[in-house]
Amino acid sequence: MKRTLAAFAIGVLATATSTAAFAQNQISNELNEATQIMQELTSPQTKVGIPDAVLKGAKCVAVIPKMVKGGFVIGAQHGAGIATCRLAGARWSPPAPFALSGASFGAQIGGEEMGYVMMIMNDQGMQALNSGHFKVGAGVNAAAGPVGRNASASGGWKAAILTYARAKGIYAGATLNGDELNQDHKATKQLYGQDVPLSKILAGQVRMPAQGPAMRFVDSISHAVQSAAH
């Protein structure tokens, strides 16, 4: 009986450890994929990236590496994302996990995957993101972002949020109006060991996670913004 209980306890512990490791790998993968998207969109070699004017003016950056769509004609879409905001001294905050969900339209049999980047351009957009819960386009105006490293930022420049989409390696301006953003409390616990409000993370009031992917994500944005300013 004791051996059975011991074996059961070991099995439960192994399962819990395995689950925790899987969750940690998942958030690391999201950070790595978000870093890759930002590097592709801000590379000096790309001709269809985010304009330097947008990079220089952004207060926050939110990346959804994979937005999964499913259904037919009218369906749903959902994705996990990572955000960071500008701090004093040309620094950027630790990464803050969130989820984005909404309706999708058009034929989507078998589901589709798209990546998105939201550039938060003013205090209104920044305050909405800091709240940890808001609907894109509802009181927080959003627009498809201008494309091209040297493009004018005049198109949609006054919008609180400028959005870019990636599908099959192709980037373009896009809109996510109507989609709802919420803090991902589960991912926050995985990344920081406790549930910290999104506002505290984005204000730089928590320590940067020790994992390399978190630092690489923030560094990729910091480097892109600094390069755009020169």
N, C-alpha and C positions, 0 to 999 in steps of 0.2 A: 504494500500500500504506500509506504513512504517513498519507495523507488518510483512508483507511478506518479505521485504528487511532485516529486523532484523533476521527473522527466517533463511533466506538464508545465511546471514553472519555467524550466529551461526553454521549452518550446514557445511559451508566451513571450519570454524575454527576447528570444531570437527573432520572433515576428515583429515585436515592437522596434527592435534595433534595425531590422531590415526596412520597416516602414519609414522610420526616421531618415535612414540613409537614402531611400528612394526620394523622399520629399526634398532632402537637401540637394540631391542631384538635379531634381526638377527645377528648383529655383536657380541653381547654378547654370543650367542649360538656358533658362530664360534670359539670364544676365548676359551670357555669352552670345546668344542670338541677337539680343538688343544691341550689343556692342558692334556686332558685324553689320547690322543694318545702318547704324550711325556712321560707321567707317565708310560704307558704300555711298551713303548720301552726302558725305562731307569730304570725300577724297578730292584732292586737287585735279585728279585725272578725269573725274566724272563730269559729263556735260549736262546731266539731268538731275543734279543734286539740289540741296537746299541753298538758296542764294546767301551770299555772305551777309547781306543786309539783314536777313531774317535771323541768321545765327547770332550776329552782333546784338540784335535787339531782343532776343528771347530771354524771358525771365525764368522759364522752366521748360524742360523737355520730357515728354512722356512717350515711351515706345511700347507698342504691342507687337511682339515678334510674330505671333500667329493668331489671327482672328478667324475662327472656324465658323463657316456658314452651313446651314442644313435646312432641308425642307424643299418645297416646290412652290413657285410663284411667290407666296408669302411664307417666310420662314423665320429663323432666329439666327443670331450670330453672337459669339461669346469669345472673349480672349483675356489672357492674363497679361498685365503690363508692369513696367517699371518706370518710375519718374524721379527726377532730380531737379532742384531749383538753385538758382544763383545765390551765392552768399557774399558777404563782404570780402574784399581782398582777392577778387577774381577766383574765389573758391566755389565749389558746387557741393550740394548736400549729399549725404549718403542716399542710396537708392531706396525708394518707397514703393512697395508692391500695391497694385490695384487690379481690379477686374472691370471690364467694359462689356456691356450686354445691350442688345437691342434687336429690332426687327430688321429683316433683310428682304429684298424683293428681287424677282427674276428667277429663272430656272436654276436650281441648285441641287439637282439629283446627285447623291453621293457625297455632297458636301464640298466646300471650297475652303482654301486657306489663303489669307492675305495678311501682310504685315502693315502696320500703320505707325506713323510718327506724328505726334501732336506738339506743335511749337506754341507754348503759352507766351503771348506777346505783351500783355499789360497786367496791371494790378487786379483788375476784375477777374481775369482768367486765373491768376495766381491764387486769389482768395477762394475761388470756387474749388480749385484743386486741393488747397489746404483743408477745406472743409471735409474732405474724404467722401463726399457724396454730392453729385450734381448731374444734371442732364445736359448734354452738349446741345447748344443752340437754344436752350430755354433760359432766357435771361443772361446767357453767356454766348454772345454771337460768335459763330465759327464760319470759316470759309476754306475752300480748297487753296492750298498754298501755291505760290508761284514757283515754277520749276526752272532750274538752270543756275549754276553757281554765280553767274554774272547777271542774272535776271533782275529786273526791277521788282521791288517789293510792293509796288503800288497796288497790285491786284489783291484785294482783301487785306491790305496792310493794317487797316483800322480794326480788324476783327480781333477778338480776344484770343482766339485759337486758330492757327493755320495748320491744316492737316495734309499729310502725304501718305500715299499708299504704295505698297509693293506687291505685285502679282507676277509670278514666273520671271523674276529678275527685272521687271520693268517698273519704273517709278513714275508716278503722276500725282497731281494735286487731287484731293478727294474730300468728301465731307462725311462726318459721322453724326450729323444732326439727329437728335432723338435718342441716341444711345446714352445709356446711364453708366456713370462711373462711380464705383464704390471701392473703398479701401479693402484690400484682401487681408483680412485679419489672420487667416491661417498661414499665409505666406510670410506675413510680418513676424509671426512667432517663430517660424522656421529660420528666418534670417537674423533676428535679434534675440531670440530666446525668450521673448515676452511680447505681449501685444502693446505696441507703442502707437499713439495717435499719429496719423499721417502728418499733421501739422508740425509735430515735434521733429519728425525725421527730416522733413523738408526745410525746417529752420536750422538744421545742423545741430540739434540738441541731443543727438545720440551718437555713439561711437561708430565709426565706419566698420562694417563687418570684416572679420579677419580673412575671409575667403578672397582669393585673388579675383574672381569674376566681378565682384561688387566694385572693387577699386578700378578694374580695367574699364568697366562701363562708365563710371564717372570721369575717368581720365580721358576716355575717347571724346566725350562731350567738351570737357575743358580744353583739350587740345584743338578741337575743331573751332571753337569760339575764338581762342587766341589767334589761330591761323587766319580766321576771317577778318580779324581786327587789324591785320598788318597788310 
